[in-house]
Amino acid sequence: MFSRSETESELEITAYSDADWSGDKSGRRSTYGNIFFLGNAHVPWSLTKEFVVALLSCESEYIATCEASYQGVWMEFFMKGFK
């Protein structure tokens, strides 16, 4: 159940993402994950191996942030359909 407090006019989408740099020892690819919260409830989450080999840890984090941003924009567009 998604509920609003009396002071909020809209539900807030919050996202977190993280990556482990070259966590896969055989292929040297990183794994990234993200989770989204709509109000106080978590909605989608994902854990995926990156398609490319990141040369730096900050590059791995950048890839994870881009993927989370992509999913966040999609979720915002999707939620506008329910208004």
WOWO-V324141 format. One record per residue. N is the residue number from 1. RES is the residue in three letters. PHI is phi as a letter, one per 20 degrees, with the letter a starting at -180 (999 if undefined). NEAR is the number of other C-alpha atoms within 12 Angstrom. D_FIRST is the distance of its C-alpha to the first C-alpha in Angstrom with 2 decimals. Layout:
n=[N N]
res=[RES RES]
phi=[PHI PHI]
near=[NEAR NEAR]
d_first=[D_FIRST D_FIRST]
This chain:
n=[1 2 3 4 5 6 7 8 9 10 11 12 13 14 15 16 17 18 19 20 21 22 23 24 25 26 27 28 29 30 31 32 33 34 35 36 37 38 39 40 41 42 43 44 45 46 47 48 49 50 51 52 53 54 55 56 57 58 59 60 61 62 63 64 65 66 67 68 69 70 71 72 73 74 75 76 77 78 79 80 81 82 83]
res=[MET PHE SER ARG SER GLU THR GLU SER GLU LEU GLU ILE THR ALA TYR SER ASP ALA ASP TRP SER GLY ASP LYS SER GLY ARG ARG SER THR TYR GLY ASN ILE PHE PHE LEU GLY ASN ALA HIS VAL PRO TRP SER LEU THR LYS GLU PHE VAL VAL ALA LEU LEU SER CYS GLU SER GLU TYR ILE ALA THR CYS GLU ALA SER TYR GLN GLY VAL TRP MET GLU PHE PHE MET LYS GLY PHE LYS]
phi=[999 d d d e f e e e c f d e c c c b b b d f l f e f e d m e e d c b b b d d d m d d e d e b b c c e f e c e e e c f f f f f f f f f f f f f g f f f f f f f f f f f e f]
near=[9 15 15 15 12 8 8 10 10 16 21 22 27 25 32 26 30 30 33 29 28 26 20 20 12 9 16 21 26 33 31 35 29 31 28 27 22 24 20 17 19 19 21 21 24 23 20 24 27 31 18 21 23 27 16 18 22 17 23 31 27 23 33 35 24 23 31 31 23 17 27 28 18 17 25 22 14 12 17 12 9 8 9]
d_first=[0.00 3.79 6.22 9.96 12.80 15.70 17.90 15.94 16.51 14.58 12.03 14.34 14.95 16.76 18.86 21.23 24.09 27.05 30.07 32.83 36.19 38.16 36.25 37.66 41.21 42.70 41.49 40.84 37.61 34.64 31.12 28.25 24.55 21.60 17.93 15.49 12.66 10.41 10.01 9.66 8.13 11.03 11.29 14.93 17.76 21.36 24.66 27.77 31.51 33.04 35.41 38.14 39.88 39.15 42.37 40.83 37.78 36.83 37.06 34.62 32.13 32.80 32.00 28.67 27.83 28.91 26.76 23.64 24.66 25.15 21.68 20.21 22.26 21.20 17.45 18.22 20.32 17.74 15.07 17.91 18.14 14.97 16.48]
